[in-house]
Amino acid sequence: QTFSVMPLDLASLDSVRRFAERFTALYPQLDTLVANAGVMGGPFKQTEDGYETNFQVNYLGHFLLVNLLDGTLGSSSSSSSEAGRVIMISSLSSEKASLAADAGVEQAARRREEDFDGMTAYRQSKLAQVLLARELAERRGDVVSCSVHPGVVDTNLFYRAVPPPLKPLMKGLSRLLIWLGKVKTSQQGAETALYLASQPAEALRAGQGQYWAECELRAPNPEIDDAALRKKLWEQSEALAGLGEGRASE
């Protein structure tokens, strides 16, 4: 088997567009998209597009990517009768977030340094992923769309906020927590996403648009059932990403 690597920077919407253009020129069909790339917390930083980095990298870049690759997903393509898959790697932190305030989506995207809290920004971006997976399932019934809490996973993301002198200590602590079963290895953290990518589509229909952990359904943030909020998020995201009628007001 072979694989190809293509550059894609979710902090640049132009990079997402270039990737999608190149991918669709090479491949008429996409079986599974796992939206795994992400950042966590602070310090405050805006992308080249002017959006808060957690929101764009974790959510908005993936939203644009899903929309640009829409025509290649599974049975929507001319060469497949099997449902395509979109798997959003979210987080337990999504369960404690909210986007329901009137300015929730716009505030999350355009947050300024003076009102920035890294974990609030991260939680909201991860909730947005959960809402995206559900709304995509509603709009594209022929695509299996789910969100996943992978667990607390020992990856480089785990250490980015740790000062360099403390990283060896943290890595030693992580090895202990892995041994105790409190933290997962990267291989263990991938298990639920691989389960959703490999099961027959019909076996996953009951969990369509739902939130998963440990290869089973998990109770999500109640905002997942707010159809008006999901619609608002989708439409505002179209504007923020330059889809549909155009960009949201600056």
Phi, psi and chi 1 to 4 in degrees:
 res  aa     phi    psi   chi1   chi2   chi3   chi4
   1 GLN       -  150.5  -65.3 -175.7   -6.6      -
   2 THR  -123.3  161.6   60.7      -      -      -
   3 PHE  -142.2  156.5   63.4   89.7      -      -
   4 SER  -119.3  147.0  -61.0      -      -      -
   5 VAL  -116.2  128.4  176.9      -      -      -
   6 MET  -125.9  140.6  -60.5 -177.9 -167.3      -
   7 PRO   -68.2  137.4   23.7  -32.3      -      -
   8 LEU  -153.8  117.9  169.9   58.8      -      -
   9 ASP  -114.9  107.5 -179.4    1.2      -      -
  10 LEU   -68.2  -13.9  -68.7  164.0      -      -
  11 ALA   -80.7    1.2      -      -      -      -
  12 SER  -132.0  113.5  165.4      -      -      -
  13 LEU   -66.3  -29.5  -62.8 -178.6      -      -
  14 ASP   -64.5  -38.4  -79.5  -17.3      -      -
  15 SER   -64.0  -40.2  175.3      -      -      -
  16 VAL   -61.7  -43.7  176.2      -      -      -
  17 ARG   -64.1  -42.2  -65.9 -175.3 -173.4   97.7
  18 ARG   -63.7  -41.8  -71.3 -166.6  -62.2  -89.1
  19 PHE   -61.7  -47.5  170.2   86.1      -      -
  20 ALA   -62.8  -40.0      -      -      -      -
  21 GLU   -63.0  -43.7 -177.2  177.5    0.2      -
  22 ARG   -68.0  -43.6 -175.6  178.9  178.6 -166.8
  23 PHE   -61.7  -48.7 -177.1   91.5      -      -
  24 THR   -67.8  -25.0   54.1      -      -      -
  25 ALA   -72.0  -28.5      -      -      -      -
  26 LEU   -94.5  -33.4  -68.2  172.7      -      -
  27 TYR  -129.6  118.5  -55.6  106.3      -      -
  28 PRO   -77.0  -16.1   28.2  -35.1      -      -
  29 GLN  -135.4  135.8  177.5 -175.8  -29.4      -
  30 LEU  -118.5  118.3  173.4   60.9      -      -
  31 ASP   -79.8  -46.7  -62.5  -48.5      -      -
  32 THR  -143.5  129.9  -57.4      -      -      -
  33 LEU  -114.0  117.2  172.8   62.9      -      -
  34 VAL  -105.6  110.6 -179.2      -      -      -
  35 ALA   -87.5   87.3      -      -      -      -
  36 ASN  -107.2  -27.1  179.8   63.0      -      -
  37 ALA   -63.8  146.2      -      -      -      -
  38 GLY  -174.0  169.6      -      -      -      -
  39 VAL  -126.4  168.3  -63.5      -      -      -
  40 MET  -141.5  119.5 -177.5  170.4   67.1      -
  41 GLY    74.9 -147.2      -      -      -      -
  42 GLY   -97.1 -173.7      -      -      -      -
  43 PRO   -74.6  168.8   28.9  -35.6      -      -
  44 PHE   -60.7  135.7  175.4   79.8      -      -
  45 LYS  -157.3  140.9 -173.8  177.3  179.1 -178.4
  46 GLN  -104.4  149.4  -73.8 -178.2  -42.5      -
  47 THR   -79.2  174.0   68.0      -      -      -
  48 GLU   -63.8  -18.6   65.8  180.0   44.5      -
  49 ASP   -87.6   -4.5  -58.7  -70.9      -      -
  50 GLY    90.8   12.1      -      -      -      -
  51 TYR  -106.9  154.9  -55.9  132.7      -      -
  52 GLU   -61.4  138.1 -166.5  -80.3  -43.6      -
  53 THR   -65.0  -42.6  -61.6      -      -      -
  54 ASN   -57.2  -45.7  -76.1  -90.3      -      -
  55 PHE   -64.4  -44.5 -175.6   83.3      -      -
  56 GLN   -74.3  -47.0  179.5  164.5  -28.6      -
  57 VAL   -69.2  -44.1  172.9      -      -      -
  58 ASN   -78.3  -33.0  -64.8  -12.8      -      -
  59 TYR  -122.0  -62.7  167.4   69.6      -      -
  60 LEU   -63.9  -39.9 -172.2   62.9      -      -
  61 GLY   -61.2  -39.2      -      -      -      -
  62 HIS   -70.0  -37.6  -74.9  129.9      -      -
  63 PHE   -58.9  -47.3  172.4   85.8      -      -
  64 LEU   -63.1  -42.6  177.1   59.6      -      -
  65 LEU   -60.7  -46.2 -177.3   62.6      -      -
  66 VAL   -59.0  -43.4  167.4      -      -      -
  67 ASN   -67.5  -39.3  -83.5  -87.1      -      -
  68 LEU   -72.5  -26.2  -66.2  177.0      -      -
  69 LEU   -96.2    4.4  -63.1  179.8      -      -
  70 ASP   -51.6  -43.1 -179.4   72.0      -      -
  71 GLY   -70.6  -11.1      -      -      -      -
  72 THR   -98.3   -6.7   67.5      -      -      -
  73 LEU   -77.9  113.7  -78.7  166.3      -      -
  74 GLY    50.0 -127.1      -      -      -      -
  75 SER   -70.3   -7.3   59.2      -      -      -
  76 SER   -75.4  -18.9   65.2      -      -      -
  77 SER   -87.5  159.9   67.8      -      -      -
  78 SER   -73.7  -13.9   59.6      -      -      -
  79 SER  -107.8   10.9   57.0      -      -      -
  80 SER  -140.7  141.7  175.7      -      -      -
  81 SER  -109.3   -1.8   58.1      -      -      -
  82 GLU   -92.1  142.2  173.0   69.7    4.9      -
  83 ALA   -65.2  138.3      -      -      -      -
  84 GLY   -72.8  164.2      -      -      -      -
  85 ARG  -125.0  138.2  -41.8  -78.5  175.6  100.8
  86 VAL  -127.5  119.0  174.9      -      -      -
  87 ILE  -120.5  112.6  -58.2  167.3      -      -
  88 MET   -93.7  119.4  -54.3  -62.7  -60.7      -
  89 ILE   -84.3  100.5  -54.4  -57.8      -      -
  90 SER   -97.1 -140.8 -177.1      -      -      -
  91 SER  -164.7  155.0  165.7      -      -      -
  92 LEU   -54.8  -31.0 -178.6   71.7      -      -
  93 SER   -64.2  -20.4   64.6      -      -      -
  94 SER   -61.4  -26.4   69.3      -      -      -
  95 GLU   -69.7  -17.8  -61.0  171.3   21.8      -
  96 LYS  -108.9   10.2  -58.1 -178.1 -177.2  -59.4
  97 ALA  -100.8  170.5      -      -      -      -
  98 SER  -148.1  140.0  177.6      -      -      -
  99 LEU  -124.3   13.8  -73.7  167.2      -      -
 100 ALA   -81.0  -14.9      -      -      -      -
 101 ALA   -62.9  155.1      -      -      -      -
 102 ASP   -52.5  -40.1  -71.8  -16.5      -      -
 103 ALA  -101.5   17.6      -      -      -      -
 104 GLY   -55.3  -52.6      -      -      -      -
 105 VAL   -70.3  -48.4  177.5      -      -      -
 106 GLU   -62.1  -40.9  -79.5  -75.0  -32.1      -
 107 GLN   -64.3  -40.5 -177.0 -179.6   18.9      -
 108 ALA   -64.6  -39.6      -      -      -      -
 109 ALA   -73.8  -38.8      -      -      -      -
 110 ARG  -110.2   22.4  -57.3 -174.0 -172.9  -81.2
 111 ARG   -55.0  138.9 -175.3  175.5  -81.9  106.8
 112 ARG  -101.8  163.7  -58.2  -57.1 -179.9 -171.8
 113 GLU   -60.5  -36.6 -173.7  168.7    9.2      -
 114 GLU   -67.8  -21.7   55.9  -92.6   23.9      -
 115 ASP  -117.5   24.6   60.5    6.3      -      -
 116 PHE   -88.1  130.2  176.7   74.8      -      -
 117 ASP  -128.3  119.8  175.7   78.0      -      -
 118 GLY   -57.4  -44.2      -      -      -      -
 119 MET   -74.5  -32.6  -73.5  -47.9  -61.6      -
 120 THR   -63.0  -44.4  -63.5      -      -      -
 121 ALA   -62.2  -41.7      -      -      -      -
 122 TYR   -65.1  -46.8  177.4   71.7      -      -
 123 ARG   -60.1  -44.0  -69.2 -174.3 -171.9  108.9
 124 GLN   -65.3  -38.0  -73.1 -175.2  -39.2      -
 125 SER   -65.2  -35.5   71.8      -      -      -
 126 LYS   -75.4  -32.8  -69.9  -63.3  173.9  178.1
 127 LEU   -66.2  -40.3  172.9   58.6      -      -
 128 ALA   -58.5  -36.7      -      -      -      -
 129 GLN   -62.9  -41.5  -71.4 -177.0  -49.7      -
 130 VAL   -63.3  -43.9  172.6      -      -      -
 131 LEU   -66.6  -36.9  -60.0 -178.0      -      -
 132 LEU   -62.7  -45.2  169.2   57.7      -      -
 133 ALA   -59.8  -41.7      -      -      -      -
 134 ARG   -68.8  -45.2  166.9   62.2   77.2   81.9
 135 GLU   -66.6  -37.3 -174.5   64.4   11.7      -
 136 LEU   -62.6  -40.1 -178.8   62.2      -      -
 137 ALA   -62.0  -36.9      -      -      -      -
 138 GLU   -70.1  -37.4  -64.1  -70.2  -25.6      -
 139 ARG   -84.7  -28.6  -69.3  171.3 -179.0 -107.8
 140 ARG  -128.7   83.0  -77.2  -72.9  -52.7  -88.1
 141 GLY   -64.8  -17.0      -      -      -      -
 142 ASP   -87.7    1.4   58.9  -35.2      -      -
 143 VAL  -113.8  130.0  172.3      -      -      -
 144 VAL   -81.1  114.7  175.0      -      -      -
 145 SER  -126.2  124.3  175.7      -      -      -
 146 CYS  -142.1  160.5  -55.5      -      -      -
 147 SER  -117.9  156.1   55.3      -      -      -
 148 VAL  -136.7  134.6  171.9      -      -      -
 149 HIS   -96.3  111.5  165.5   49.8      -      -
 150 PRO   -79.7  -10.3   30.8  -35.5      -      -
 151 GLY   102.2  176.0      -      -      -      -
 152 VAL   -82.2  112.4  179.9      -      -      -
 153 VAL  -115.2  136.8 -175.3      -      -      -
 154 ASP   -80.3   86.3 -178.3   35.4      -      -
 155 THR  -125.7  176.7   66.5      -      -      -
 156 ASN   -61.2  -28.5  -72.9  -23.8      -      -
 157 LEU   -58.8  -30.6 -169.3   65.6      -      -
 158 PHE   -63.3  -26.5 -155.2   54.0      -      -
 159 TYR  -110.8   -3.3  -55.5  105.5      -      -
 160 ARG   -63.3  -30.3  -75.1 -175.3  179.3  173.7
 161 ALA   -89.9    1.0      -      -      -      -
 162 VAL   -90.2  128.6  178.4      -      -      -
 163 PRO   -57.0  140.5  -23.5   33.3      -      -
 164 PRO   -49.2  -41.4  -28.8   35.6      -      -
 165 PRO   -62.9  -22.8  -22.9   34.7      -      -
 166 LEU   -94.6   -8.1  -64.1  179.5      -      -
 167 LYS   -62.4  -42.0  -75.5 -173.6  179.0 -179.5
 168 PRO   -59.9  -37.8  -26.2   36.6      -      -
 169 LEU   -65.1  -43.8  176.6   62.6      -      -
 170 MET   -64.8  -38.7  -76.9  -61.6  -62.1      -
 171 LYS   -66.9  -36.3  -71.1 -175.7  177.4 -179.2
 172 GLY   -65.4  -41.2      -      -      -      -
 173 LEU   -64.0  -39.2  177.1   60.2      -      -
 174 SER   -63.0  -41.1  -69.0      -      -      -
 175 ARG   -61.6  -38.3  -74.2 -167.1  -70.1  -89.5
 176 LEU   -65.2  -43.9  173.6   60.9      -      -
 177 LEU   -67.1  -33.2  -67.8  173.3      -      -
 178 ILE   -64.0  -45.3  -71.2  170.5      -      -
 179 TRP   -61.2  -35.0 -177.4   75.7      -      -
 180 LEU   -81.7   -6.6  -68.1  172.3      -      -
 181 GLY    80.9   14.6      -      -      -      -
 182 LYS   -91.3  -21.6  -57.2  -64.3 -175.7 -178.4
 183 VAL  -130.0  147.1  170.7      -      -      -
 184 LYS  -101.8  151.2  -66.0 -176.1  176.6 -175.7
 185 THR   -72.6  165.9   65.5      -      -      -
 186 SER   -62.0  -35.0   55.8      -      -      -
 187 GLN   -64.4  -42.7  -69.3   85.2   -4.9      -
 188 GLN   -67.0  -37.0  -68.0  169.1  -27.9      -
 189 GLY   -65.7  -24.1      -      -      -      -
 190 ALA   -84.9   -7.9      -      -      -      -
 191 GLU   -60.5  -45.0  -73.2  176.5   -6.1      -
 192 THR   -67.8  -40.7  -59.3      -      -      -
 193 ALA   -62.9  -40.9      -      -      -      -
 194 LEU   -66.9  -36.7  -69.6  174.0      -      -
 195 TYR   -60.3  -47.4  171.4   81.9      -      -
 196 LEU   -68.6  -30.0  -66.7  171.5      -      -
 197 ALA   -76.1  -22.8      -      -      -      -
 198 SER  -109.2  -16.0   60.5      -      -      -
 199 GLN   -74.5  150.2  -67.7  -63.2  -60.0      -
 200 PRO   -57.1  141.3  -23.1   33.0      -      -
 201 ALA   -55.3  -41.3      -      -      -      -
 202 GLU   -63.8  -28.9  -72.1  -53.3  -46.3      -
 203 ALA   -71.3  -15.6      -      -      -      -
 204 LEU  -105.3   -0.1  -59.9  175.2      -      -
 205 ARG   -59.6  -34.9  -73.0  -60.1 -179.9 -170.8
 206 ALA   -66.5  -23.9      -      -      -      -
 207 GLY  -103.8   16.1      -      -      -      -
 208 GLN   -59.8  126.3  169.5   73.2  -40.5      -
 209 GLY    75.8    6.2      -      -      -      -
 210 GLN   -97.4 -179.6  -62.2  -61.1  -39.2      -
 211 TYR  -111.1  128.2  177.2   61.0      -      -
 212 TRP  -121.9  152.3  -66.3   70.1      -      -
 213 ALA  -157.9  144.6      -      -      -      -
 214 GLU    55.2   36.8  -54.7  -65.4  -15.6      -
 215 CYS    62.6   25.7  -60.9      -      -      -
 216 GLU  -148.5  164.7   60.7 -174.8   17.6      -
 217 LEU   -66.1  143.3  -68.5  172.4      -      -
 218 ARG  -129.1  144.0  177.5 -178.8  172.9   91.8
 219 ALA   -62.6  124.6      -      -      -      -
 220 PRO   -92.8  178.8   35.2  -34.5      -      -
 221 ASN   -57.4  132.0 -173.1  -50.1      -      -
 222 PRO   -57.4  -21.3  -23.5   33.3      -      -
 223 GLU   -65.0  -13.9  -70.6 -173.2   10.4      -
 224 ILE   -61.3  -26.6 -165.3  175.3      -      -
 225 ASP   -91.1    3.1  -67.1  -40.5      -      -
 226 ASP   -88.1   94.2 -173.3  -24.1      -      -
 227 ALA   -62.5  -36.6      -      -      -      -
 228 ALA   -65.7  -39.8      -      -      -      -
 229 LEU   -65.9  -42.6  176.0   61.9      -      -
 230 ARG   -62.9  -42.0  -63.4 -163.5  -45.4  -94.4
 231 LYS   -63.8  -43.0 -177.8  174.6 -176.4  -72.6
 232 LYS   -62.4  -44.6  176.4 -178.0  176.1 -178.7
 233 LEU   -59.8  -46.0  175.4   64.6      -      -
 234 TRP   -61.4  -49.0 -173.8  -76.9      -      -
 235 GLU   -68.3  -40.1  -68.1  176.1  -10.9      -
 236 GLN   -68.3  -34.5  -70.3 -169.5  -22.8      -
 237 SER   -66.6  -37.6  -62.1      -      -      -
 238 GLU   -57.2  -44.5  -74.8 -177.6  -37.3      -
 239 ALA   -67.2  -45.0      -      -      -      -
 240 LEU   -62.5  -34.2  -67.5  166.7      -      -
 241 ALA   -90.0   -1.7      -      -      -      -
 242 GLY    79.5   25.1      -      -      -      -
 243 LEU  -100.1  167.6  -64.2  169.5      -      -
 244 GLY    65.3 -127.4      -      -      -      -
 245 GLU   -75.7  -14.6  -66.4  -62.5  -39.7      -
 246 GLY   130.0 -174.9      -      -      -      -
 247 ARG   -74.6  151.0  -65.5  179.7   60.6   84.4
 248 ALA   -65.9  159.8      -      -      -      -
 249 SER   -63.0  141.6   59.3      -      -      -
 250 GLU   -79.3      -  -64.5  -67.4  -24.7      -
